[in-house]
Amino acid sequence: VQLQASGGGLVQAGGSLRLSCAASERTFSSYTTGWFRQAPGKEREFVARITWRTGTTYYGDSVKGRFTISRDNAKNTVYLQMDSLKPEDTAVYYCTATTASSTYWGQGTQVTVSS
């Protein structure tokens, strides 16, 4: 599976961005998909995921109530709506697609939040 993330950029604190991640396979709907992020000098951090079977969503504590993950299986795309952005949300954001045996990573998209 090839994943292409887009939608990153520079935004002021309190603003919003929507990230998109397009997958290359039609079987994308059977993958659990998610987002991680990594800020300079920090470990990679879980942001959100959505399960393929039920569409159940999970969020990291630092983004709960501000970020929303969703997917459009017809478009093989997963989204991350990010609202009320904070400077500490600045990071490279990576999308992932996971099966029982493998995890695939996209190339990352930079999000920078200015104070």
VMD Tcl script that draws the C-alpha trace (Angstrom):
set ca {
  {0.00 0.00 0.00}
  {1.30 3.46 -0.89}
  {0.06 6.36 1.20}
  {0.20 10.00 0.10}
  {-0.34 12.56 2.83}
  {-1.16 16.18 2.10}
  {-2.71 19.26 3.66}
  {0.03 20.37 5.99}
  {1.19 23.96 6.23}
  {1.64 26.98 8.44}
  {-1.25 28.17 10.60}
  {-1.67 30.47 13.55}
  {-2.55 29.16 16.98}
  {-6.29 28.60 17.25}
  {-6.61 27.87 13.56}
  {-7.52 24.71 11.68}
  {-6.07 22.40 9.09}
  {-7.32 19.24 7.44}
  {-4.85 16.55 6.49}
  {-5.63 13.96 3.86}
  {-4.06 10.60 3.19}
  {-4.84 8.86 -0.08}
  {-4.13 5.14 -0.45}
  {-3.19 3.34 -3.61}
  {-5.28 0.24 -3.07}
  {-8.98 -0.42 -3.36}
  {-8.70 -2.77 -0.37}
  {-7.92 0.29 1.75}
  {-11.33 -0.01 3.38}
  {-10.14 -3.19 5.13}
  {-7.21 -1.42 6.82}
  {-7.23 0.30 10.17}
  {-5.87 3.76 9.39}
  {-4.38 6.39 11.58}
  {-2.06 9.29 12.17}
  {1.13 9.72 14.14}
  {3.31 12.77 14.52}
  {6.89 13.53 15.38}
  {8.25 16.84 16.55}
  {11.97 17.68 16.38}
  {13.87 15.99 19.16}
  {10.82 14.06 20.34}
  {9.57 10.52 19.97}
  {6.87 9.64 17.52}
  {3.46 10.13 19.10}
  {0.13 8.47 18.41}
  {-2.52 10.97 17.26}
  {-5.61 9.07 16.10}
  {-6.85 5.96 14.37}
  {-10.07 4.62 12.93}
  {-10.83 0.91 12.68}
  {-11.82 -0.60 9.39}
  {-14.66 -2.80 10.59}
  {-16.72 -0.54 12.83}
  {-15.22 2.89 12.24}
  {-14.43 3.22 15.93}
  {-12.09 6.12 16.61}
  {-9.30 6.53 19.13}
  {-7.31 9.63 20.01}
  {-4.17 10.54 21.83}
  {-4.76 12.46 25.05}
  {-3.11 15.59 23.74}
  {-5.55 15.95 20.81}
  {-8.84 14.69 22.24}
  {-11.65 17.12 21.66}
  {-9.68 19.07 19.04}
  {-8.88 16.58 16.28}
  {-11.27 14.37 14.34}
  {-10.32 11.40 12.19}
  {-12.60 10.18 9.43}
  {-12.40 8.16 6.25}
  {-14.02 7.96 2.86}
  {-13.68 4.40 1.64}
  {-15.01 5.28 -1.81}
  {-12.06 7.65 -2.22}
  {-9.53 5.46 -0.39}
  {-8.79 8.45 1.80}
  {-8.50 9.12 5.52}
  {-8.72 12.63 6.95}
  {-7.55 14.38 10.08}
  {-9.45 17.54 10.91}
  {-7.37 19.59 13.32}
  {-9.05 22.45 15.16}
  {-7.91 24.77 17.94}
  {-4.32 24.16 16.94}
  {-1.56 24.90 19.41}
  {2.16 25.54 18.87}
  {2.85 22.18 20.50}
  {0.99 20.51 17.63}
  {3.90 21.46 15.37}
  {5.30 18.24 13.91}
  {5.57 16.06 10.86}
  {2.35 14.09 10.58}
  {2.38 10.58 9.18}
  {-0.56 8.48 8.09}
  {-0.59 4.73 8.57}
  {-2.52 1.76 7.31}
  {-2.48 -1.41 9.37}
  {-3.52 -5.01 8.85}
  {-3.07 -7.97 11.14}
  {0.42 -8.54 9.75}
  {1.75 -5.23 8.42}
  {1.85 -1.49 8.98}
  {2.40 0.93 6.10}
  {3.56 4.52 6.51}
  {3.08 7.57 4.36}
  {5.84 10.09 3.71}
  {4.70 12.70 6.21}
  {3.42 16.24 5.94}
  {4.70 19.19 7.97}
  {2.34 21.10 10.23}
  {3.63 24.29 11.82}
  {1.57 26.27 14.30}
  {2.78 29.75 15.12}
  {2.03 31.47 18.41}
}
mol new
graphics top color blue
foreach p $ca { graphics top sphere $p radius 0.5 }
foreach p [lrange $ca 0 end-1] q [lrange $ca 1 end] { graphics top cylinder $p $q radius 0.2 }
display resetview
